[in-house]
C-alpha cells in the first residue's frame, strides 16, 4: 500500500499544491490526510466534480501550476463538459492530474450502481482523450508514476488521470477533534431516528424518493425493522444529486400521488440548481426534505458546506412556499404537520448528528425489483 504522506510529498515535489474534488470511499484515507496537512485555501471539497475541474483550472490560470482533482469514477459524467470544453488541448489546454477511485472495477464485487460505470471507466477516459494509468499499490512504482504523469500533463498542457483501485492507500483516520469542531454541539437527533419518525409520519401511501448513500440504506432498514414492504420507496442508489428531480417527475406526472423526496446535504449541494426548479412547482403533492449532517457520510465523513449555509433560506429564495428547519423530533413533527396539511411546495431541513450504526445493511432488492414495485405502487394510487 501507499503511504499518504509519501504520496503527498511526491505531489508537492513535482509542483502540485492545490487539491479539489468530491470525496470517494476508495480515496478516503488520502482525503483525510489532505484535510489535516494542506491549508484550507489549497484544498477545496467541491460541490461536484465538474466544479473541481473548474477550480483547478482557475488555480492554473492564476499560478501556472497544475492542480489535482480527486473523484469517484461515478463523477466522471459531471466532469465531461469542463474537461472537453475548458481543459482540453483544443480549447484552453490546461494541465491537471485527475485521481479517480475505480468503483465497480471488473472482476471485483461492488454495489449495483457501480457495475456499469466501473466497466466503462477506462473506455470513457480514452473517449475523452485523457491519458491515464492505473496506480500500482506498491509505493515505489506508484510514486514514480506520479512523477511521470505530472511531467506529461505539464509538457502537453492537458489533463491526465490516475485510476485508483480499492486498498491502494494505507489507513489514515480522520481527526476526531476536527470532526467535533464541525459538529453542532446542540444536536442530539440521529439520522436513522429522524428517518424513522419521518416515515411514520408520512404513512403508507406516500411515495418516497430517497437519496443515494446512507439515507436509502437506512430507509430500507426502517421499513424492514417494522416488517413493512418496500413498494412505496424508490431508493436512488446512484445518480447523486438527482433524487429531487426524480421526485418532481413522479409528482408532476400523477397529481394523485403524494410524494416526499428525502435528500442528503451533500447531494442537495451537488446539484443545487434543482431547488430553483422545484421551487416553482405548484402541484400541491410534493415535499422536499433534506437530512443535513454536514458530512459526506457514505464515503468517509468529509465535511460539506451545509452547516455553514442555510438550506431552508436557499429554498425560500428559490420559491418554495413553505420552508422549515428542525433539529428535534418536536420541531420535525410541527413542520410536517404544516407541510402535509397545506399542500404547498414545502422544504424541511432536518439537522442531525453524523455517523451511522456499524451493522447497517444494504438493500436486498435489486434496482430493477425496486423500480417495478415502486411503479406498481404509483399505478394503484
Secondary structure, 3 states (H helix, E strand, C coil): CECHHHHHHHHHHCCCCCEEECCCHHHHHHHHHHHHHCCHHHEEECCCHHHHHHHHHHHHHHHCCCEEEEEEHHHHHHHHHHHHHHHCCCCCCCCEEEEEECCCCCCCCCCHHHHHHHHHHHHHHHHHCCEEEECCCCHHHHHHHHHHHHHHHHHHCCEEEEEECCCCECCCCCCHHHHHHHCCCCCCCCHHHHHHHHHHHHCCCCEEEECCCHHHHHHHHHHHHCCCCCCCEEECCCCCCCHHHHHHHHHHHCCCCCEEEEEEHHHHHHCCHHHHHHCCCCCCCEEEEEEECCEEHHHCCEECCCCCCCHHHHHHHCCCCEEEEECCHHHHHHHHHHHHHHCCCEEEEEECCCCCCCCCCCCCCCHHHHHHHHHHHHHCC
